């Protein structure tokens, strides 16, 4: 089971940067055959492709940390930067799905000890899940809100809220377990990986139903 989970984790996480690289390469190809070629646009796409390639090379190292509970050197991080960088990475997908992603900061306690790449991976999977929940939602405004707030003493929470179709009650209590999903195209690994990442950072995750949509939370100890 451990080998199966680790193999599935690596495959799942590699799909994200590789899919982005393919999309960026296609955009770049279209720009190059267009009537006007802007060097600034081209260099920006190349920069993003390189960043995703570097991200792909770090997947195996990061997944080993999770599946083998390897100790790692944490650094002081701003959750605002984690959220901003993840949202920037999500922009092409959100735009293609006509989803508005916004960030709200409701606390000054935004620093934690952690691994930036791993926290971004967890948040990325939360946002991917919320965007997917909007695919079949009958709403006029498709919105995902990332909110940073402090609710408990010594803890800072990142909430990912959407107005999608929600999570069925039948799987609500096991949504963070591997291979649990309601999507026909889902692997059931994104939220499991997010949960493992947050537990590695001595935090916890939870999922709440809203009147319209879902609220996913990652709760981390403050620095």
N, C-alpha and C positions, 0 to 999 in steps of 0.2 A: 504493500500500500504506500509506503514511504517513497519508493522509487517511482511508482505511478503518479503520485501527487507532485513530486519534484519535476518529473518529465513534463507533466501537464502544465505546471506553473511556468516553466521555461518557455514552452511553446506558446502559451497564452501571452506572456509578456513580450516575447519577440515579435508577435503579430502587430503590436502597437507601433513601434518604430519602423518596422519594415513596411507596414501599410502606409505610414506617413511618407516614407521615402519614395514609394511608388507614386503616390499622389503628387508629391512635389516634383518628381521627375517628369510626370505627364504635363503638369502646368508649365514647367520650364521648357519642355519640347514645343508646346503651343506658342509660348512667348517668342521662342527663337525663330519660328517660321512666320511670325506676324509681320505686318507692314512696318511697325516701329519697335525697335529693340532698345529697351532702357537698361543700361549697364547696372544702375542701382538696384533695379528689380531682380536682375539675374544674380547679382552677388548676394542679395538677401536670400533668394531661394537656395543657392549653394551653401550659404552659411547654415540654413535650417537643415539641409540634407546632412551636412557634416555633424551637426549636433545630434540628430537622430541616429546616425551611425555610431557615434560615441556611446549614446544611450544603449544601443543594442549590445555593444561589447561588455557593458556593465551588468547585463541581465543575469548571467550565470553566477557572477560573484554575489550579487544581491540575493538571488534565490537560495544560494547556499547558506547565507546568513539566516534566512527564514527557516528552511527545512532542517538545518543542523543546529539551529540556535547558537550560531557562532558569535562570540563576543566581538564587539566592534568599537572603534574609537568614535565617540559622539563629539559633535561640535555645537557651539551656540548658534541657534538658527532663529530667524524671524519668520513666524507663520504667515505674515503678510507677504514676504518674498516667496515663500512656498506656494501660496495661493496665486499670486500674480503670475509667476512663471508657469504654473500649471494651466491657468486660464489662457495665457498666451499660446501655449501649445495646443489647447483645445479649439482655438478660434476657427480654423478651417472646417473642422467637423461641425461645430455649432452653427456656423454660417450656412453650410450645405443643408443642414436640417432645419434652418430658420428658427434656431433657438437663441434666445438672449441670455447670456451668462453675465451675472453681475456679482460684485464683491461688496460686502458690508463689514465694517470693522467696528465693533461695539465695546472694545476694551483696550486698555493700554498694556495689558499683560499678554504680550504676543511672543515672548521668547521661550524656547524649549531647548533641551539637549537632544540631538538626534542626528540622523543621516538624511540629508536633504533629498537625495535621489529616491530613497525609500518612502519618505513622507509624500513626495510628489507622485510616486507610483500609487500609493493608497488613495490619495485625493483624485487622481486621474480615473481610477476604477470607480470611485463613487460617482464622479461626474458622468462617465460613460453610461453607467447604470441609469442615472436620471434622464439623460438624453434619450436612451432607449425607451424609457417609460413614457416619453412624450410621443413616440411614433404612432400610437393608437389612441391617444387622448383627444377627446373632442373639446378643444379649447381654442379661444380666439388668440390668446397670447401664450406662446410657449416660453416658459421662463425657468431658469435654474439659478438659484441664489446660493452663493457661498458666504457664510456668515461666521465671523470670529467673535466669540464672546466668552466671558468668564462667569460660570454659574456656581461652581463649588469652590471652597477654599483650596488654593494651591493648584487649581486645574484650569486649563483653557480648552475650550471646545471649538472645533470646526464643524459647522452644520452644512449639509448640502440638501437644500430644499427644492422640490419640484412640484409642478401641478399636473403630474402625469396620472397614469392609471392605478398607481398604488401597488402594494404587495399583498397577495392573497393571505388571508389569516392562516391557511393550512401550512404555510412555510415561514411565517413571520419569525418564529422562534428558532429557526435553523437556517436563516438566510445567509449567515456567514460561514456555513459549513461547505467543504469542497463538493463540487458537482451538483449543488442545489440551484435550480433555475426554473423559471417559467417560460423563458424565451426559447423558441424553436431553433434559433441560431446562436444561443448562448452556451458557454462552456460550464457555467456554474463555478468559475474560479476567481473572477474579478473581486468580489466582495470577500471571499475567503482569503485572498492575498492581502487585501486591505486590513482585514482583521489580524492576520499574522504580523503585519508591519507594525500596527499600533501596539499589539501586545509586546513586541520586541522593544518598543519604546516605553514599556511599563504603563501603558494606557489601556483603554478599552473602547469598544465600538458598540453602537446600538442603533436600532431602527424603530421609528415610530410612524404610525399612520397619521395623516393629517385629514382635515375635512375634505381637502382636494389635493391628493398626491402623497408624497412621502418625505420624511425627514431622516436622513442618515447622519449619525454623529460619530466623530472621532474625538475622544476625550484624553488629553495629554497632561502630564504633570508640568507645571510651570518651572522655568529655570530658577 
